Amino acid sequence: MTNPAEELLDVVDEHDRVIGTALRGEVYRRGLTHRCVFILVRDPAGRIFVHRRTDTKLFAPGAYDMFVGGVVGSGETYAEAAVREAEEELGVHGIAPRPLFKFLFEQDRLSWWCDMYEAEWDGPVSPQESEVAWHDWLTPAELADRLAHDSFVPDGLEAYRRYLDFRSA
């Protein structure tokens, strides 16, 4: 797809039930609740894949993120979207995200259901140039340092906070 704003998404209610469909551009413009997936990817050494989004992204252009992922297409399951998004953004094949938990992200007039996953990848990556402007594998301490100094996507920050709480519970 050449224009992400023309991607068809399911619009959902506060209980994550599908109530209609709309193009992504309309979903963002009107603040309609939709679905997203977040995949925290680690290498065998426990380092986390961190990247900076391209400046052409519709949401949070140029911001850093510790998750790969994105919107769930209309009729697509969360699990299908998790594999598709991870493989697309990392430029890999055969990744197996494991589901963790789901939450509703709300900020200002934006909201989406976030289905959280984690995965391990031990091979090379070739990130999608249209999505990823910079990337590296960071230790949790290196990520914490970046979190204190760099601008991260707001939903990723909330997801990471919840991920750390989930892991410590």
Disulfide bonds with the S-S distance in Angstrom:
none
